[in-house]
Amino acid sequence: MTTYCVVDHLGRMTSRPKNELRPFAVTPHYIEHPEGSVLIECGSTHVICTASIDESVPRWMKDSGKGWVTAEYDMLPRATSGRRPRDSHRGKVNGRTQEISRLIGRALRSIVDLEALGERSVTVDCDVIQADGGTRTTSITGAWIALHLALQRLEEKTNGSVKVADVLRDNMAAISVGVVDGDVYLDLDYDLDSRADVDMNIVMTGKGELAEVQGTGEESTYTRDQLNQMLDYAFEGLPKLVELQNKAIAQTFNRDRVRIVL
């Protein structure tokens, strides 16, 4: 497999095979107050994901016997090379922010049994504290960990009347792939993403079933062979993220944070 070497926008030399993930790490129970939380690192992209449980549902779901899972995504103003004003200062939510929030929520709900959750809501917040490409896919992978940890706490609180195994049907993870200068790459950092002719996000369960595929030719089209190769790379990388997730949820809550490296 060909290895590529580039100097990124911060002057760092990066080198890895085209079908290899960036270094990943997770620190579960990263924040004390939420029912579930994790810091997930994908190379230089770092996201804090928290899951909060509310013993109620939106008004339109009341008396339905079902719960609800939703997500909110955002970035710190200086998560990128230049400062981005907060949405609260601008008076409206950025369209990209809304799109990614909905993507994360859809992905999580696709593997949640809302009836088993009962009439309660889980809100997963994904806050990007440092961005270097792949923020939405990293957020999905971390969001699942935070959700699982929160449901573990709920199972304890309800003395087992709500079981994690009943609510969560499977893992959910995501990764980016793309075509840059005619070659297919797995897990695009900012420099690859900014040069990509094709950018694609793959969202997949632990069983290898697809929840969502977002693929766009930026200034180019792509062939069926390139599509197949992008999917092959994603299917090689995503099981490794599922393995990392499973290691994270095995960590019991304590104040000494344990950082788990892929």
C-alpha positions in Angstrom: 0.0 0.0 0.0 1.3 3.4 -1.0 2.3 5.7 1.8 1.8 9.5 1.4 3.8 12.3 3.0 2.5 15.8 3.2 3.3 19.0 5.2 0.1 20.1 6.8 -1.3 23.6 7.4 0.6 23.7 10.7 3.9 22.7 9.2 3.8 19.1 10.5 5.0 16.2 8.3 2.4 13.5 8.2 2.9 10.0 6.7 0.6 7.0 6.6 -0.8 4.5 4.1 -3.8 5.7 2.2 -6.0 3.0 3.8 -4.9 3.7 7.4 -6.7 5.6 10.1 -5.2 8.5 11.9 -4.2 7.8 15.5 -7.4 7.5 17.6 -7.8 7.8 21.3 -10.8 8.1 23.7 -11.0 9.2 27.3 -14.4 8.0 28.8 -16.0 9.8 31.7 -14.2 12.9 30.7 -16.6 15.3 32.3 -18.0 14.7 35.8 -21.6 16.0 35.6 -23.3 14.3 32.5 -24.6 10.8 32.6 -22.2 9.9 29.8 -19.1 11.7 28.4 -16.0 11.1 26.4 -13.1 13.0 24.8 -12.4 11.4 21.4 -9.3 12.2 19.5 -8.9 11.5 15.7 -5.4 12.8 14.9 -5.6 16.5 15.7 -9.4 16.6 15.7 -10.6 16.5 19.3 -14.3 16.4 20.2 -16.0 16.3 23.6 -19.3 14.3 23.5 -21.7 14.3 26.4 -25.1 12.5 26.9 -27.7 14.0 29.2 -30.9 12.1 30.2 -34.2 14.0 30.9 -37.2 12.2 32.4 -39.5 13.6 29.8 -40.1 13.7 26.0 -40.9 16.4 23.5 -44.6 17.4 23.7 -45.4 15.8 20.4 -44.2 12.4 21.8 -46.1 12.6 25.1 -48.0 9.4 26.0 -46.5 7.6 23.0 -44.7 5.1 25.2 -41.5 6.0 23.4 -38.4 8.0 24.2 -36.3 10.3 22.1 -32.6 10.7 21.2 -31.4 13.9 19.7 -28.0 15.6 19.2 -26.5 19.0 19.0 -23.1 19.8 17.3 -21.0 22.8 17.5 -17.4 24.0 17.4 -15.5 26.3 19.8 -14.8 29.7 18.1 -11.1 29.0 17.9 -11.3 25.2 17.1 -9.9 26.1 13.6 -7.1 28.3 12.4 -9.3 31.4 12.4 -11.9 32.4 14.9 -15.5 31.6 14.1 -18.1 33.8 15.8 -20.5 31.9 18.1 -24.0 31.3 16.8 -25.5 33.1 19.8 -23.6 36.2 18.8 -24.8 36.0 15.2 -28.3 35.4 16.3 -28.9 32.3 14.2 -27.7 28.7 14.0 -25.2 28.0 11.2 -26.7 25.7 8.4 -23.7 23.3 8.6 -24.2 23.1 12.4 -27.8 22.1 11.9 -27.0 19.6 9.2 -24.4 17.8 11.3 -26.6 17.8 14.4 -29.4 16.1 12.5 -26.9 13.6 11.0 -25.7 12.6 14.5 -29.2 12.3 15.8 -30.4 10.2 12.9 -27.4 7.9 13.2 -28.0 7.2 16.9 -31.7 6.7 16.5 -31.2 4.1 13.8 -29.8 1.7 16.5 -31.9 2.8 19.5 -35.1 1.0 20.5 -37.1 4.1 21.6 -39.8 1.9 23.3 -37.2 0.2 25.4 -35.9 3.7 26.4 -39.3 4.6 27.8 -40.7 8.2 27.9 -37.4 9.9 28.5 -35.1 11.9 26.3 -31.3 11.7 25.7 -29.5 14.7 24.3 -26.0 14.1 23.0 -23.9 17.2 22.7 -20.8 17.1 20.5 -18.4 20.0 20.9 -15.4 20.3 18.7 -12.5 21.8 20.6 -9.9 21.3 17.9 -10.7 20.7 14.2 -8.4 19.0 11.6 -11.0 17.3 9.3 -13.5 14.6 10.1 -15.3 16.4 12.8 -18.8 15.0 12.0 -17.6 11.4 11.7 -15.5 11.7 14.9 -18.6 13.2 16.6 -20.8 10.2 15.6 -18.2 7.7 16.9 -17.8 9.6 20.2 -21.6 10.2 20.5 -22.3 6.5 20.6 -19.8 6.0 23.5 -21.4 8.9 25.4 -24.8 7.5 24.8 -23.8 4.0 25.9 -22.2 5.3 29.1 -25.3 7.3 29.9 -27.5 4.3 29.5 -25.3 2.3 31.8 -25.9 4.9 34.5 -29.7 4.8 33.7 -29.6 1.0 34.1 -28.1 1.4 37.5 -30.5 4.1 38.5 -33.6 2.1 37.5 -32.2 -1.1 39.1 -32.2 -2.8 35.7 -35.7 -2.0 34.6 -34.1 -0.2 31.6 -31.3 -2.3 30.2 -28.6 -1.0 27.9 -28.8 -4.2 25.8 -32.5 -3.6 25.2 -32.1 0.1 24.2 -29.0 -0.1 22.1 -29.2 -2.6 19.3 -25.6 -2.2 18.0 -22.6 0.1 17.8 -22.5 3.1 15.5 -19.3 4.6 14.1 -18.4 6.8 11.1 -15.3 7.7 9.0 -14.5 9.8 6.0 -13.1 8.6 2.7 -12.3 10.5 -0.5 -10.6 10.9 -3.8 -7.5 13.2 -3.8 -5.6 13.7 -7.1 -7.2 10.5 -8.4 -6.3 8.3 -5.4 -8.6 7.0 -2.7 -7.8 7.9 0.9 -9.3 6.8 4.3 -9.9 9.3 7.1 -9.3 12.7 5.5 -7.6 15.3 7.6 -8.0 19.0 6.8 -5.3 19.1 4.1 -6.6 16.1 2.3 -10.2 17.2 2.6 -9.4 20.7 1.3 -7.9 19.1 -1.8 -10.4 16.3 -2.3 -12.2 15.9 -5.6 -14.7 13.6 -3.8 -15.6 13.7 -0.2 -17.7 10.9 1.4 -18.8 10.1 5.0 -19.7 6.5 5.8 -21.8 5.7 8.9 -21.9 2.0 9.8 -23.1 -0.3 12.6 -21.0 -2.8 14.4 -22.6 -5.6 12.3 -21.4 -3.8 9.1 -24.7 -2.4 8.1 -24.8 1.1 6.6 -26.8 3.8 8.3 -25.9 6.7 6.0 -23.6 7.4 3.1 -22.9 11.0 2.1 -20.8 11.3 -1.0 -20.2 14.4 -3.1 -18.0 15.2 -6.1 -16.7 18.6 -5.2 -15.4 19.6 -8.7 -15.3 16.2 -10.2 -17.2 13.0 -10.7 -16.1 9.6 -9.5 -16.3 6.1 -11.0 -18.0 2.9 -9.7 -14.5 1.5 -9.1 -13.5 4.5 -6.9 -16.8 4.2 -5.0 -16.2 0.5 -4.3 -12.6 1.3 -3.2 -13.9 4.1 -0.8 -16.4 1.7 0.7 -13.7 -1.0 1.0 -11.4 1.4 2.9 -14.3 2.4 5.2 -15.2 -1.2 5.9 -11.5 -1.9 6.8 -11.3 1.1 9.1 -14.7 1.2 10.9 -14.4 -2.2 12.7 -11.3 -0.8 14.4 -13.3 2.2 15.7 -16.0 -0.2 17.0 -13.3 -2.1 18.9 -12.1 1.2 20.4 -15.7 2.0 21.4 -16.1 -1.4 23.1 -12.9 -0.8 25.1 -14.3 2.6 26.2 -17.6 1.4 27.5 -15.9 -1.3 29.6 -14.3 1.5 31.7 -16.0 2.0 35.0 -16.6 5.5 36.3 -13.7 7.0 38.3 -12.1 10.3 38.7 -8.8 9.1 37.3 -9.4 9.5 33.6 -8.1 6.5 31.5 -7.0 7.4 27.9 -7.5 4.4 25.6 -5.5 4.4 22.4 -6.3 2.5 19.2 
